[in-house]
Amino acid sequence: MSDCLFCKIAAGAIPSNKVFEDETCLAFYDIDPQAPTHFLVIPKEHIGSVAEVTEDNAAVVAHIFTVIAQQCKKLGLQSYRVVSNIGEQAGQSVPHLHFHVLSGRDMTWPPG
């Protein structure tokens, strides 16, 4: 999707502070961190949100969760939160599937 911010980041047209990258996904630090460690993991393929996950693209999401576990272990994070907002009312500001990974502080419940 040509006007999608995260598609542009995934393509390298907009720089990011990368945590990890492979052919399927990109992980990069959030520009407005909400915790001492806060990075995003996005698929390089444009998927609008969790609401657009299907059997055809579910393997991408499974891979992303494997990457999250590996990168958290690499960063020494034993406790963290993974969040995906779906839709504006839930706080999704970029209409491209992404997972926030937050760690380094107490996470309140309920969120929001």
Steps between C-alpha positions, in 0.01 A plus 500: 500500500676812376372750757548276806760627750602150612524372141741788433703411811505132401622596151777716646358824357466637856783422745441314825705387797493128420489224759468218246425444134448201274310440176164479681503765771672801651539593866594855593495728803192718547562872444276585799583225751248424772743282700879481542498233228239554230532361151259412222495190283331530161453266206662626180184394318219751547234362733269767641458359851426180690151526348657419161687186612387198301608140458700619198712750698491350851849353459636856488344570840638175644845598372467845660425343838807277463708811424352679803597210728852481352565874518367530856730217604792668318423830677476324838132581545335250732175691539334693220167588345401449136220727375320535170232766463226444244316809377510867596290465817749243629791733425627368167665805344667325202275267298767231459515194725753560775580367842634724776746327733535687831721422798698655781219635717192376681209460259167603649178307453259565355695679224379828357 
